[in-house]
Amino acid sequence: MSLSGTILRLFGWKVVCSVTDYPKCIICVAPHTSNWDFILGKLAYWSLGRQAGFLIKQEWFFFPMNLIFKAFGGIPVKRGKGSSLTDTLIKKFSETERMSIAITPEGTRAKVSQWHTGFL
């Protein structure tokens, strides 16, 4: 039993996974309503013996936070005009043989009654 699995079990959580450990994947994490989602998600994924990166706005990558986020798999996201998250992710995926990224579709911790569809 891993340390992360033991921690989760102490808090009453049990991790059950029936999904193949794909070498490259994007993991949808929803709903994302609390900063605890990150901690629980990391512990759960680690308990499976797997690693996943995550997207986080570039503004959080300042010393010493950049060291912590980088160690946990953080990928800085440049927001604004002229930047393409899709192009950035394609490049990162093509540069490695194994990569998993967890994303939150809403990109916010606020509770919402309906997810954005991408359509106006």
CYANA upper distance limits for C-alpha pairs under 8 A (distance plus 0.5 A):
  1 MET  CA      5 GLY  CA      6.82
  1 MET  CA      6 THR  CA      7.21
  1 MET  CA     47 SER  CA      8.40
  2 SER  CA      6 THR  CA      6.73
  2 SER  CA     47 SER  CA      6.33
  3 LEU  CA      7 ILE  CA      6.70
  3 LEU  CA     47 SER  CA      7.99
  4 SER  CA      8 LEU  CA      6.75
  4 SER  CA     43 LEU  CA      5.56
  4 SER  CA     44 ALA  CA      7.52
  4 SER  CA     46 TRP  CA      6.83
  4 SER  CA     47 SER  CA      5.75
  5 GLY  CA      9 ARG  CA      6.61
  5 GLY  CA     14 LYS  CA      8.39
  5 GLY  CA     15 VAL  CA      8.20
  5 GLY  CA     43 LEU  CA      7.47
  5 GLY  CA     44 ALA  CA      7.41
  5 GLY  CA     46 TRP  CA      8.29
  5 GLY  CA     47 SER  CA      5.26
  6 THR  CA     10 LEU  CA      6.71
  7 ILE  CA     11 PHE  CA      7.19
  7 ILE  CA     43 LEU  CA      8.47
  8 LEU  CA     12 GLY  CA      6.94
  8 LEU  CA     13 TRP  CA      5.54
  8 LEU  CA     14 LYS  CA      7.34
  8 LEU  CA     40 LEU  CA      8.22
  8 LEU  CA     43 LEU  CA      7.59
  8 LEU  CA     44 ALA  CA      7.93
  9 ARG  CA     13 TRP  CA      5.44
  9 ARG  CA     14 LYS  CA      6.52
 15 VAL  CA     44 ALA  CA      6.73
 15 VAL  CA     47 SER  CA      8.17
 17 CYS  CA     48 LEU  CA      8.46
 21 ASP  CA     50 ARG  CA      8.34
 23 PRO  CA     97 GLU  CA      7.42
 23 PRO  CA     98 ARG  CA      5.17
 23 PRO  CA     99 MET  CA      6.71
 23 PRO  CA    100 SER  CA      7.85
 24 LYS  CA     93 PHE  CA      7.96
 24 LYS  CA     97 GLU  CA      7.97
 24 LYS  CA     98 ARG  CA      5.89
 24 LYS  CA     99 MET  CA      5.25
 24 LYS  CA    100 SER  CA      5.90
 25 CYS  CA     99 MET  CA      7.11
 25 CYS  CA    100 SER  CA      5.29
 25 CYS  CA    101 ILE  CA      7.06
 26 ILE  CA    100 SER  CA      6.17
 26 ILE  CA    101 ILE  CA      5.40
 26 ILE  CA    102 ALA  CA      6.33
 26 ILE  CA    103 ILE  CA      7.61
 27 ILE  CA    100 SER  CA      7.63
 27 ILE  CA    101 ILE  CA      6.44
 27 ILE  CA    102 ALA  CA      4.95
 27 ILE  CA    103 ILE  CA      6.61
 28 CYS  CA    102 ALA  CA      6.44
 28 CYS  CA    103 ILE  CA      5.79
 28 CYS  CA    104 THR  CA      6.49
 28 CYS  CA    105 PRO  CA      7.44
 29 VAL  CA    102 ALA  CA      6.94
 29 VAL  CA    103 ILE  CA      6.32
 29 VAL  CA    104 THR  CA      5.50
 29 VAL  CA    105 PRO  CA      7.79
 30 ALA  CA    104 THR  CA      6.51
 30 ALA  CA    105 PRO  CA      7.48
 31 PRO  CA    104 THR  CA      7.89
 31 PRO  CA    106 GLU  CA      8.42
 31 PRO  CA    111 LYS  CA      8.28
 32 HIS  CA     37 ASP  CA      6.87
 32 HIS  CA    104 THR  CA      6.77
 32 HIS  CA    106 GLU  CA      7.97
 32 HIS  CA    107 GLY  CA      8.34
 32 HIS  CA    108 THR  CA      7.27
 32 HIS  CA    109 ARG  CA      5.71
 32 HIS  CA    110 ALA  CA      8.08
 32 HIS  CA    111 LYS  CA      8.22
 33 THR  CA     37 ASP  CA      7.75
 33 THR  CA    108 THR  CA      7.82
 33 THR  CA    109 ARG  CA      4.56
 33 THR  CA    110 ALA  CA      5.94
 33 THR  CA    111 LYS  CA      6.03
 34 SER  CA     38 PHE  CA      8.44
 34 SER  CA    109 ARG  CA      5.97
 34 SER  CA    110 ALA  CA      8.35
 35 ASN  CA     39 ILE  CA      7.76
 35 ASN  CA    109 ARG  CA      7.80
 36 TRP  CA     40 LEU  CA      6.54
 37 ASP  CA     41 GLY  CA      6.28
 38 PHE  CA     42 LYS  CA      6.54
 39 ILE  CA     43 LEU  CA      6.68
 40 LEU  CA     44 ALA  CA      6.52
 41 GLY  CA     45 TYR  CA      6.60
 42 LYS  CA     46 TRP  CA      6.48
 42 LYS  CA     52 ALA  CA      8.34
 43 LEU  CA     47 SER  CA      6.51
 44 ALA  CA     48 LEU  CA      7.25
 45 TYR  CA     49 GLY  CA      7.29
 45 TYR  CA     50 ARG  CA      6.08
 45 TYR  CA     51 GLN  CA      7.13
 45 TYR  CA     52 ALA  CA      7.94
 46 TRP  CA     50 ARG  CA      5.74
 46 TRP  CA     51 GLN  CA      6.77
 51 GLN  CA    100 SER  CA      7.50
 52 ALA  CA     73 GLY  CA      7.06
 52 ALA  CA     99 MET  CA      7.52
 52 ALA  CA    100 SER  CA      5.19
 52 ALA  CA    101 ILE  CA      5.67
 52 ALA  CA    102 ALA  CA      6.85
 53 GLY  CA     72 PHE  CA      7.53
 53 GLY  CA     73 GLY  CA      4.60
 53 GLY  CA     74 GLY  CA      6.05
 53 GLY  CA     75 ILE  CA      7.33
 53 GLY  CA     99 MET  CA      8.12
 53 GLY  CA    100 SER  CA      6.52
 53 GLY  CA    101 ILE  CA      5.05
 53 GLY  CA    102 ALA  CA      6.64
 54 PHE  CA     73 GLY  CA      6.63
 54 PHE  CA     74 GLY  CA      5.54
 54 PHE  CA     75 ILE  CA      6.42
 54 PHE  CA    101 ILE  CA      5.70
 54 PHE  CA    102 ALA  CA      5.47
 54 PHE  CA    103 ILE  CA      6.74
 55 LEU  CA     74 GLY  CA      6.39
 55 LEU  CA     75 ILE  CA      5.40
 55 LEU  CA     76 PRO  CA      6.61
 55 LEU  CA     77 VAL  CA      6.85
 55 LEU  CA    101 ILE  CA      7.99
 55 LEU  CA    102 ALA  CA      7.80
 55 LEU  CA    103 ILE  CA      7.01
 56 ILE  CA     60 TRP  CA      7.68
 56 ILE  CA     74 GLY  CA      6.89
 56 ILE  CA     75 ILE  CA      6.55
 56 ILE  CA     76 PRO  CA      5.72
 56 ILE  CA     77 VAL  CA      6.28
 57 LYS  CA     61 PHE  CA      8.29
 57 LYS  CA     76 PRO  CA      5.94
 57 LYS  CA     77 VAL  CA      5.18
 57 LYS  CA     78 LYS  CA      6.97
 57 LYS  CA     79 ARG  CA      7.70
 58 GLN  CA     76 PRO  CA      4.97
 58 GLN  CA     77 VAL  CA      5.52
 58 GLN  CA     78 LYS  CA      6.09
 58 GLN  CA     79 ARG  CA      8.25
 60 TRP  CA     65 MET  CA      7.28
 60 TRP  CA     66 ASN  CA      7.41
 60 TRP  CA     76 PRO  CA      8.43
 61 PHE  CA     65 MET  CA      6.46
 61 PHE  CA     66 ASN  CA      4.67
 61 PHE  CA     67 LEU  CA      8.47
 61 PHE  CA     69 PHE  CA      7.95
 61 PHE  CA     76 PRO  CA      7.44
 62 PHE  CA     66 ASN  CA      5.60
 63 PHE  CA     67 LEU  CA      7.35
 64 PRO  CA     68 ILE  CA      7.40
 65 MET  CA     69 PHE  CA      6.59
 66 ASN  CA     70 LYS  CA      6.36
 67 LEU  CA     71 ALA  CA      6.60
 68 ILE  CA     72 PHE  CA      6.86
 69 PHE  CA     73 GLY  CA      6.77
 69 PHE  CA     74 GLY  CA      5.29
 69 PHE  CA     75 ILE  CA      8.45
 70 LYS  CA     74 GLY  CA      5.33
 70 LYS  CA     75 ILE  CA      7.63
 77 VAL  CA     85 LEU  CA      7.44
 78 LYS  CA     83 SER  CA      6.82
 78 LYS  CA     85 LEU  CA      8.04
 79 ARG  CA     83 SER  CA      6.93
 84 SER  CA     88 THR  CA      6.81
 85 LEU  CA     89 LEU  CA      6.65
 86 THR  CA     90 ILE  CA      6.64
 87 ASP  CA     91 LYS  CA      6.67
 88 THR  CA     92 LYS  CA      6.78
 89 LEU  CA     93 PHE  CA      6.53
 90 ILE  CA     94 SER  CA      6.59
 91 LYS  CA     95 GLU  CA      6.75
 92 LYS  CA     96 THR  CA      7.36
 93 PHE  CA     97 GLU  CA      8.18
 93 PHE  CA     98 ARG  CA      8.40
 93 PHE  CA     99 MET  CA      7.01
103 ILE  CA    107 GLY  CA      8.35
104 THR  CA    108 THR  CA      8.07
105 PRO  CA    115 TRP  CA      8.24
105 PRO  CA    116 HIS  CA      8.50
106 GLU  CA    115 TRP  CA      7.12
106 GLU  CA    116 HIS  CA      7.42
